[in-house]
């Protein structure tokens, strides 16, 4: 049995500017799972993934999300489905961290990520 513990995984800053802790990326073949944190008073860089479908499941905090041409508030308990090729961005205007799980299929890859600078 392969079992990983969140507290034993190193975190890093990813291309969109969020803090990421990979939970299964190096071990799963067809999908990736990571915990992302958007710090208070910050935002991610708008981006999209050419091939990957992505799920965001919000664990803590609240903020705002743009998905394509739509914007809406997000909070703990919300799940957002992000189709391949759809630009998306998060804002955290609040005082607490916005924490979410990100699941990508196929697995997350920097090569599959297109940053939309200036948006």
N, C-alpha and C positions, 0 to 999 in steps of 0.2 A: 504494500500500500504506500503510495506517495502522499504524504501529508505535509502541508506547509503551514507555518504560523505567521500571521501578519507581522507580529512584533519582531520576527527574525529576518524580515525582508528589508533591505536598504531602500531608501527613497531617493528620488532624483527629480530634477526639473526637466520636463519634456518640451517638445517644440512649441506647444501652444502656451507655455508659461505656467502650467499647473504643476503642483508637486505630485509625483506618481510613485506608487509602491506596487510593483508587479507581484501579483499573487499566484499566477499560474502560467504566465506567458512562455517561459522557457521549457515548460513541461507538457503542456497540452499541444496537440497537433493542429486542431481545426478552429481553435478560438483562443482568445486571451482574456484574462480578467485582471484588472488593476483597480486599486483604490486611488482616487484623485482628490486633491485638496486645493481649493481656490481660497487663498488667504483673504481676510477681511479687507475691504476697500480696494480690491484688485479685480482683474478680469483676464480672460484668456484671449489669445489671438484667434480671430475667426479663421476656420480651416474646414477642409473636407477630406474625406478618404475616397480614393478612386474606386476601390474594390470592396472594402469592408463595410458591413452593416454594423452599427454600434448601438448598444443599449446603455443609457445612463440611468442608474438607480440611486436616488438621493438618500443618503443616510442621516445627515445632520445639516443644520443651518437652513438658510433660504437665500434666494437670489433671483436673477432674471436670466432667461435663455432666449437666444435667437436660433430658430431652426428654419432655414430657407428664408421666406419673406415674413414669417410669423415670429412674434415675441410674446412671451408669457412669463409669469412668475413661477418659480419652482421652489419646492421645499421637501423636507424629509418625508419619505413615503411615496414620492412621485417617481414614475418610470417613463422615460422618453425614448422612443424608437427613432434612430437616425439612419435613414436609407443611404446607401452608397451615393457619393456625388453631391450630397446635400450640405451646404455650408452651415456651420453652427458655432456658437460663441456663448460663453457664460460671463455674467457679472456678479460680483458679490459686494453689494453696497453696505452690507450689515457689519455688526461688530464681532460676529462669530464666523469661524471657518465654515465654508460650504464643502461638505464631504460627500463623495459619490463613488459608486462602483461603475467601472467602464468595462463592458464586455464587447469584444470585437470578433467577428467571424467573416472572413478569415482573420487570423491573429493580427494585432496591431503591428505596423511596420512604419518606420520613418519614411521609407521610399513611397508608401501609399498615402502619405499625408501631404496635402497642399495647403500652405499658409497663404492667407489672403491679407497681406499687409495693408495697413491703412484703413481697415474696416472695423 
